[in-house]
Amino acid sequence: GTHPNEGKVEIYFNDVWGTICDNSWDIYDANAVCRTLGYSHALLARRSSYYGEGSGPIWLDNVQCTGRENSIGECYHSGWGVYSSACNHSRDAGVVCLRKEYKDSVIKLINSTYHAIGRVAVYYNNTWGTICDEGWDIKDAHVICRMLGFHHAVDAKSAAFFGEGAGPVWLSNLQCLGSESNISECSHSGLGQQECGHNRDVGVACTEYVRLVDGQHSAEGRVEMYNPNTGLYGAIRASGW
């Protein structure tokens, strides 16, 4: 590769360097490789000898990681030195890992009248972009809200609920556990590798399910609650109050 965080994957086994066949090679397998190398996760899983053909044995084939392993050795595979007859060095696997300087992703919420809700915008490679709603759920929203300084999310919006964004769709198929402190720790399809349109941009509503407005001080005011069906705040009827 042209940078230290990318290249053809080689494995040292039995005193010999060899490669991995790209049968079933995906972002989950690439995550395990990148964690083995000390990176937080992968951005891309490369196939078909993207970085050129290797030499020596093909040590692994049909690698099937879950994406949470810390080493490629923890993943299921066909066995050391066991591979399909269709494998050769024209099918050597490669990866692009998240460079450490990109680990702290920058995000913001936009297109809303209130700071705790809105469309999620992600800043990467000097450009603001969005997230596709493929696989988007409340666990992913929790991580976004924590990055913004809130305790958790109360709603995860899809289908450009807060309007369509612009620029690249940076992320898709986020698979957070919900306990991560940064979306860089979550599995996803790879930065900029999406075919989604902006009609699928995601949004969130963070912690402040209830707020006080129009008071003279921050501790007083009219009580308003967030309605996840409309994405708006509304007042509470005084009956029985």
Secondary structure, DSSP 8 states (H G I E B T S, - for coil): --STTEEE-EEEETTEEEEEB-TT--HHHHHHHHHHTT-S-EEEEE-TTTT----S-EEE-S-B--S--SSGGGSB-S-TT---TT--GGGB-EEEE--GGGSS-EEEEESSSSTTEEEEEEEETTEEEEEB-TT--HHHHHHHHHHTT-S-EEEEE-TTTT----S-EEE-S-B--S--SSGGGSB-S-TT-----GGGB-EEEES-SEEEES-SSTT-SEEEEEETTTTEEEE---TT-
